Amino acid sequence: MAIRSKYMVFGWLLLIGGFLPLAAENYVFFDENEYELSFTASKEFELEGETGDLFFDAKCSAWSFGRLKVEAQANGEWKTVASVAVTEDYKNYGPFRLNKATTKLRFYTESGATFFKNFKNIAITEAHYIEVRDTLPVFSEKERRFEQSITVHYAHIVRPISVTSKHPDFMILQPTETVGSSDERDSCIVCVLFLPSGNVSEGVIEVTDGRDTLLISVTGVVNDTTYQFIYWNQNFNALHVGDVVPLTAIASSRLPIEYNLDDTETVEVRDGCLVAKKEGLAVLSAEQSGNSRYKPAAGISAYVSVSLVGLSATTADNMVLFPNPTNHYFEVRSDKAISEIAVIDFSGRQLMAVDGGGAKHVTVFVSHLTAGVYMVAVKGNDFYWLRKLIVY
């Protein structure tokens, strides 16, 4: 496993690499010629493009000793990137991670080595990286900067990028996943919401494609720990009669949100969801009145538009979900047979589904989920039951 250098950008970043299977179309340099070195000789190569991993075949003559070494020049500085003890038979060596700005490569033998060393089939893949190039934003209560964006640049990733938070005070808003392929350079915007639990929070955002992992350190500072705000990013402009939409407003204090409607004939709030009842318009507001520790949060309002006719969801009585909040698992107990339990995030995306198998007591493990607010949908033959779930 090769380790990529650290970058200082308002904290530290760490990139850990592994082996990427080679494909000929991904080479920025390939030379199949055979070269021979004595202890007084070296061989240099000029490179172009963003460089990734180095591979080569090498051997030595009989009775030779000492190592074959490779240096790479990037940004005007030479560094040793490979040092191998070769044998009398050709073997493949690599991968050796190169700085993507490498412009020259030099092969040479260890000082004092005798006889000859041979090498051939020098291959360098296109750069594979995940990185942040700009100074990271500061989350600050003084400037009301609780939602911030981080631009992540990547190239030739092996799987779609996933982004997760390793601290409950920082929630990933967008994207949880962004598509990329091994043939492209691109970037994605990671939106982070800071939910302060104290004066200073220091967390880590993890960005990975399954091969390399970028750890981004983030810090939030709060002077007035009694201040709280509501984050709410939902659109209710195209609901159909019968639609059931999980409500996702979040208070930075993590106190429960209070929802109010100016028209309960058109829509209603039921079990943490907005239920569309008939065609019309309504105004839905999210509020948090505070407690002995937190001041009231400023309310947020959203317009709701309901049209067309759909099918209504039903609810089930005598059903319990516990523990809630949780960081490991939850159980659903019912007096009716459960066919499926689904966990849905605040964007409406189904993250997981568990087959209930007709049981009346089902356990669901959620320790792999990022801290945040989710909806649990429990389905049976004649019911559809929703509850809000908090994972911490």
Secondary structure, 3 states (H helix, E strand, C coil): CCECCCEECCCEEEEECCCCCCCHHHEEEEECCCEEECCCCEEEEECCCCEEEEEEEEEECCCCCCCEEEEEEECCEEEEEEEECCCCCCEEEEEEECCCCEEEEEEEECCCCCCCEEEEEEEEEECCEEECCCCCCCEECCCCECEEEEEEEEECCCCCEEEEECCCCEEEEECCEECCCCCCEEEEEEEEEECCCCCEEEEEEEEECCCCEEEEEEEEECCCCCCCCEECCCCEEEEEECCEEECCCEECCCCCCEEEECCCCCEEEECCEEEECCCEEEEEEEEECCCCCCCCEEEEEEEEEEEEECCCCCCCCCEEEECCCECCEEEEEEEEEEEEEEEECCCCCEEEEEEEEEEEEEEEECCCCCCEEEEEEEECCCCEEEEEEEEC
